């Protein structure tokens, strides 16, 4: 009897994590990725709560901890760089604005690829063109490669997945109205191990974060009622950012100066709130199914946990359709809880006036534990809002 075959579309976090578990169970796994190679770039991400436990079950916790960005906490600063309020990093699985496990997205992706690629077949530079589910299997046509048939297909792509519409025609993104520009800029002597965050007025903010490769990760973020800025080309986007942040102080001019040639990623934040996560033998995983946005602090945790749960259910059901239904039953309450952002977020962190900002700063100061300096509940997401099932999955 042949091994079950599965196609996974997406080689970021959730896709390789699912491939890891299924290849160890003897499945024939193919991962297709539309980019030509593994994307080693990316900003700081964290793993919390049940996601941290998944890393342990994968045998990867120490490898991920070894790649820590070295961030030691979070400081809010004013336009002169003066400290407003400070939070230490978390010292357990879940707490803190800076988690105990902080890693660059590209480095976590590389770790997951390295442990899954010996068993899974990775195809870069291609993507799904059509899907035909006849109830017994799924015939897949690709943009470049030959057509193939699989027992099941999982779409583990991003929030704005290009493939999701093949199974869910009406899946609009719930927009949050916030744009983030991420840059990697040269490190200078005044950069330290803190996440430094300037909240300005008119819905604008800037931050700097350390990494473990000798550079600094920077971001400019802004609220805007205008949609479609994420579709601008780089030159036009640079004009918008320069005009929007021209009068913002602190390190903002340094970040703007890097727009000429620094690695840049720009996104419109949103959430995926879908009525269902599967259709027949095709399922959605990670951000394509239940993106909670970076504001939630749980995107990576959801991706790792969802991959673990989906793998466990696929191994426990002969019919992938039954596995998909059970996977959604287990994961949906956790995903929906993650999407319930703290009251007023993200808007409260992006005040319109300096008076509103002063009020926010007063509230943040009041939420600092005076002896421990730990971030209060507003910065600690509900990363333990799921009892992780025990599946007979084989770690490394």
C-alpha positions, 0 to 999 in steps of 0.5 A, spaced: 500 500 500 502 506 497 504 512 502 499 518 503 501 524 498 500 531 500 502 537 497 503 543 501 503 550 498 508 555 502 515 554 505 515 560 510 513 557 517 507 553 517 508 549 511 515 546 513 512 545 520 507 540 517 512 537 512 516 535 518 511 532 522 508 528 516 515 526 513 516 522 519 510 519 519 511 516 512 507 521 508 510 523 501 510 530 502 511 535 496 512 543 498 511 548 492 513 555 493 512 561 488 519 564 490 525 562 487 529 560 493 528 560 501 527 567 503 532 568 509 530 575 510 524 577 515 523 581 521 523 579 529 518 574 531 516 570 537 514 564 539 509 563 545 505 558 550 503 552 546 507 554 540 513 554 545 511 547 547 510 545 539 518 547 539 519 542 544 515 536 541 519 537 535 526 537 538 527 544 536 527 549 542 534 549 543 536 550 536 531 556 536 533 559 543 540 559 540 538 563 534 535 569 539 535 576 536 538 578 543 533 583 545 532 584 552 526 588 552 522 594 550 523 601 551 518 607 549 522 613 547 520 620 545 522 624 540 529 626 543 530 619 545 529 619 552 526 613 556 518 614 557 517 607 560 521 600 560 519 593 560 523 587 561 523 581 556 519 575 558 522 570 562 517 564 561 513 561 555 508 567 554 509 573 557 512 580 555 512 585 549 519 581 548 518 574 549 523 569 551 524 566 544 525 572 539 528 570 532 528 572 525 523 570 521 528 567 516 532 564 521 526 560 523 524 558 516 531 556 515 531 551 521 524 548 519 526 547 512 533 544 514 529 539 518 524 537 513 527 537 507 531 531 507 524 527 507 520 532 503 520 534 496 521 542 495 519 545 489 521 553 488 519 558 483 512 555 482 505 555 484 498 552 484 494 554 477 488 549 478 485 544 483 480 539 481 478 535 487 474 529 485 472 526 492 478 521 491 484 525 490 486 532 488 489 533 481 493 539 481 496 543 475 502 548 476 504 554 473 511 551 470 511 544 473 507 538 470 500 536 473 500 531 479 495 528 483 495 528 491 491 525 496 490 532 499 492 539 499 494 544 504 495 551 502 499 554 507 500 561 504 500 568 507 494 573 509 493 575 502 494 568 499 493 567 491 491 560 491 485 561 497 480 563 492 481 556 488 477 553 494 474 560 497 471 565 492 469 570 497 474 570 503 475 578 504 481 580 508 479 584 515 483 590 514 486 593 520 487 600 517 495 600 519 501 599 514 508 597 516 514 598 513 520 593 515 527 595 513 534 592 515 539 598 516 546 598 518 548 598 526 551 604 529 554 604 536 548 607 539 544 601 537 543 597 543 539 590 545 532 594 546 526 594 542 526 602 542 519 604 540 517 612 538 509 613 538 508 620 534 502 623 533 497 622 527 497 615 527 505 614 526 510 610 529 517 608 528 522 603 532 528 599 532 530 592 534 536 588 535 538 582 531 543 577 531 547 578 525 550 585 526 544 589 523 538 593 526 531 592 524 527 598 523 520 599 522 515 605 520 508 604 521 502 609 520 494 609 520 491 611 514 484 610 511 487 609 504 487 602 501 492 600 496 498 603 499 501 596 499 501 595 492 505 601 490 512 600 487 518 602 491 519 609 488 512 611 490 512 608 496 519 611 498 515 618 497 509 616 501 513 614 507 518 620 506 512 625 506 508 622 512 514 621 516 518 628 514 517 631 521 517 625 526 524 626 530 528 621 534 531 616 529 526 617 523 531 621 519 536 615 519 530 610 517 528 614 511 535 615 509 535 608 508 530 607 503 534 608 498 537 601 498 536 597 504 532 591 504 524 593 505 518 590 506 511 593 506 504 590 508 497 592 510 495 589 516 489 585 516 486 578 519 483 572 515 476 571 518 473 565 514 467 561 515 471 555 514 478 552 513 477 547 508 473 544 502 473 537 500 480 534 500 483 541 500 485 545 507 488 552 509 493 553 514 497 558 518 495 566 515 491 563 509 486 560 514 486 565 521 491 570 520 491 574 527 496 580 524 503 581 527 499 586 532 496 579 536 503 577 537 501 570 536 502 569 528 508 564 529 505 560 535 498 559 531 502 557 525 506 552 529 500 550 533 496 549 527 501 545 523 502 540 529 494 539 530 493 538 522 498 533 522 496 529 528 489 529 525 491 527 518 495 521 522 488 519 526 483 519 520 483 515 514 479 520 510 483 527 510 476 531 510 474 528 517 481 530 519 480 537 516 474 538 520 477 536 526 483 540 525 478 546 525 474 544 531 480 544 535 484 550 532 478 555 531 477 557 538 484 558 539 485 562 533 479 566 534 481 568 541 488 570 538 484 575 533 481 578 539 486 584 540 486 588 546 481 593 547 483 599 542 488 595 539 491 597 534 488 604 534 490 606 542 498 605 540 497 610 534 494 616 537 492 622 533 494 627 537 500 629 542 495 629 548 492 622 546 499 620 546 501 623 553 494 619 556 497 613 553 504 614 556 501 615 563 497 609 562 503 605 560 507 607 566 501 605 570 501 598 568 509 597 569 510 593 575 515 597 579 519 591 582 520 587 576 519 592 570 515 586 566 510 588 561 503 588 563 497 584 560 496 588 554 503 586 551 502 579 553 497 575 548 493 569 550 498 564 548 496 558 552 488 559 550 489 552 548 490 545 551 495 542 546 493 535 544 497 529 545 498 526 538 503 520 536 507 524 532 515 522 532 520 528 533 527 529 530 
